[in-house]
Amino acid sequence: MKNVTTKHHLEAQELADLSASVLGDLAWLRNGDLNTADEAELRELSGRLRRLLVEGSLQRLRKARGMKGEPRITSPVLPDATGPDVGLTQAGGVTRAGAKVTGARIWNRALSAAEIKAEYELHKEGPATRDQTLSNWLSSTSFKVGNVSVTRRDVICYVANKLGGVHLDAERNSTKDAAYIALDQAREALRILDLDSVYAELAAIGQQLLDSPEVLALT
């Protein structure tokens, strides 16, 4: 009987600790105002997103509470622009001080007047979005730099593991770290409002997570 009681106590304590971790991280995201967060705050965000999403604490708590399936997240779709003429595309979707930027691209040449008009007609109704499960959203492409596709999971881990959110690491392995090298290049190539493109994408990821009613149902 003593062993059973101890096991139940440990299980209850583990659930209490998991709940405190997840709810604490979600409260930080909700109260931190990602519309104005600076880069130091966004580095802190990366560590919390890594716990919640990459390490999976959010989904573990949902399962422990008997919730079925995965939360659904709505996010912009990466612009359909490939080939040598396009150096960088970014899904984006970040909101800063009332302005929202989605679907950024850097072209390697000047566009003709006809191409500019075609781009306007294609996107004048606003950016395309996709509603998908949490795991598919994390694995979906949020950047393409040259021929390298970068997922939202990559963005979280890059800021957390390489830029000081959790670890600071300037080393890059050309074989294993292609996504991180691509994000190094994206930071140099583009700024979104007051942030470099990677921090802007990270803020967008946090905002998209908080926009999910199924995520907020945990709080």
C-alpha positions in Angstrom: 0.0 0.0 0.0 2.8 2.4 0.8 4.4 1.9 -2.7 1.0 2.5 -4.4 0.5 5.7 -2.3 3.9 6.9 -3.2 3.4 6.2 -6.9 0.1 8.1 -6.9 1.7 11.0 -5.0 4.6 11.2 -7.6 2.1 11.1 -10.5 0.1 13.8 -8.9 3.2 15.9 -8.3 4.4 15.4 -11.9 1.0 16.5 -13.2 1.1 19.6 -10.9 4.6 20.5 -12.1 3.6 20.0 -15.8 0.6 22.2 -15.3 2.5 24.9 -13.5 5.2 24.9 -16.3 2.7 25.0 -19.2 0.3 27.5 -17.6 3.2 29.7 -16.5 4.7 29.7 -20.0 1.3 30.5 -21.6 0.7 33.3 -19.1 4.1 34.8 -19.9 3.2 34.8 -23.6 -0.2 36.3 -23.0 1.0 39.0 -20.6 4.3 39.8 -22.4 2.7 41.8 -25.3 4.4 40.3 -28.3 3.3 43.3 -30.3 6.0 45.3 -28.6 8.5 42.7 -27.3 12.1 43.6 -27.9 14.8 41.1 -28.9 15.7 40.2 -25.3 12.1 39.4 -24.6 11.8 37.4 -27.8 14.9 35.3 -26.8 13.0 34.5 -23.6 10.0 33.6 -25.8 12.1 31.1 -27.7 12.9 29.1 -24.6 9.3 29.0 -23.6 8.2 28.0 -27.1 10.8 25.3 -27.1 9.4 23.8 -23.9 5.8 24.1 -25.0 6.1 23.0 -28.6 9.4 21.3 -29.5 9.7 19.4 -26.2 6.0 18.9 -26.2 4.9 20.0 -22.7 1.7 21.7 -24.0 0.5 18.6 -25.8 1.4 16.4 -22.8 -0.8 18.5 -20.5 -3.7 18.4 -23.0 -3.5 14.6 -23.0 -3.2 14.4 -19.2 -6.4 16.5 -19.0 -8.2 14.1 -21.4 -8.2 16.5 -24.4 -8.3 14.7 -27.8 -6.2 15.4 -30.8 -4.1 18.5 -31.4 -4.8 22.2 -31.2 -5.3 23.8 -34.6 -3.3 26.9 -35.6 -4.0 29.3 -38.4 -1.0 30.9 -40.1 0.0 32.6 -43.4 1.1 30.3 -46.2 4.6 30.9 -47.6 4.4 32.9 -50.8 4.6 30.8 -54.0 7.8 32.2 -55.4 10.7 29.9 -56.3 13.6 29.7 -58.7 16.8 31.8 -59.2 14.8 35.1 -59.3 13.8 34.9 -55.6 16.5 34.9 -52.9 14.2 34.8 -49.9 10.6 34.2 -49.0 9.0 34.5 -45.5 5.6 33.6 -44.4 5.5 36.2 -41.6 2.3 37.4 -40.1 3.7 39.4 -37.2 1.7 42.3 -35.8 3.7 45.2 -34.4 2.1 48.4 -33.2 -1.0 47.9 -35.3 0.9 46.9 -38.5 0.9 43.4 -39.9 3.5 42.1 -42.3 2.9 38.9 -44.2 4.5 37.2 -47.2 7.8 39.0 -47.5 10.0 38.3 -50.5 13.4 39.4 -51.8 13.9 39.3 -55.5 17.3 39.0 -57.2 16.2 41.3 -60.0 14.0 44.3 -60.7 10.4 43.4 -61.6 8.8 44.8 -64.7 5.7 46.9 -64.5 3.6 44.0 -65.7 5.0 41.7 -63.0 4.4 44.3 -60.3 0.8 44.6 -61.4 0.4 40.8 -61.5 1.8 40.6 -57.9 -0.7 43.2 -56.8 -3.7 41.4 -58.4 -2.6 38.1 -56.9 -2.3 39.4 -53.3 -4.8 42.3 -53.1 -7.3 40.2 -51.3 -4.8 39.6 -48.5 -2.5 36.7 -47.7 -3.5 33.1 -48.0 -3.8 31.3 -44.7 -3.9 27.7 -43.6 -5.6 26.1 -40.6 -3.7 22.9 -39.5 -2.8 20.8 -36.6 0.0 21.9 -34.2 2.5 19.3 -35.5 1.9 20.2 -39.1 2.2 23.9 -38.4 5.5 23.4 -36.6 6.8 21.3 -39.5 5.5 23.8 -42.2 7.9 26.1 -44.0 8.1 29.6 -42.7 11.3 30.7 -44.7 12.9 29.7 -47.9 16.4 31.1 -48.3 17.8 30.1 -51.7 17.1 26.4 -51.9 16.9 25.8 -48.2 13.5 25.4 -46.5 13.2 26.4 -42.9 10.3 25.3 -40.6 8.7 27.1 -37.7 10.4 24.5 -35.5 13.7 25.5 -36.9 13.1 29.1 -36.1 12.3 28.3 -32.5 15.3 26.1 -32.0 17.6 28.6 -33.8 16.8 31.5 -31.4 16.7 29.2 -28.4 19.8 27.1 -29.1 22.0 29.5 -31.2 21.1 33.1 -30.3 20.9 32.8 -26.5 17.3 32.0 -25.7 18.6 29.0 -23.9 22.1 28.5 -25.3 24.5 30.8 -27.2 26.4 29.0 -29.9 28.2 30.6 -32.8 29.3 27.3 -34.3 27.6 26.0 -37.5 28.0 22.6 -39.1 27.6 23.0 -42.9 26.1 19.5 -43.1 23.8 19.5 -40.1 22.9 23.2 -39.7 21.7 24.2 -43.2 18.5 25.7 -41.8 20.5 27.7 -39.2 22.9 29.0 -41.8 20.0 30.0 -43.9 18.5 31.9 -40.9 21.9 33.7 -40.4 21.6 34.9 -44.0 17.9 35.9 -43.5 18.8 38.1 -40.5 21.3 40.0 -42.6 19.1 40.3 -45.7 15.8 41.5 -44.3 14.1 43.5 -41.5 10.4 43.4 -40.7 9.3 46.6 -39.2 11.6 47.1 -36.1 13.0 43.5 -36.0 15.3 41.4 -38.0 13.4 38.8 -40.0 14.0 35.9 -37.7 12.9 37.7 -34.5 9.8 38.9 -36.5 9.0 35.3 -37.5 9.4 34.1 -33.9 7.1 36.8 -32.6 4.6 35.8 -35.3 4.8 32.1 -34.2 4.0 33.2 -30.6 1.1 35.3 -31.8 -0.3 32.5 -33.9 -0.1 30.1 -31.0 -2.0 32.5 -28.7 -4.7 33.0 -31.4 -5.7 29.3 -31.1 -8.9 28.9 -29.0 -7.8 25.3 -28.2 -4.5 26.5 -26.7 -6.3 29.2 -24.7 -8.7 26.6 -23.4 -5.9 25.2 -21.2 -5.6 28.5 -19.2 
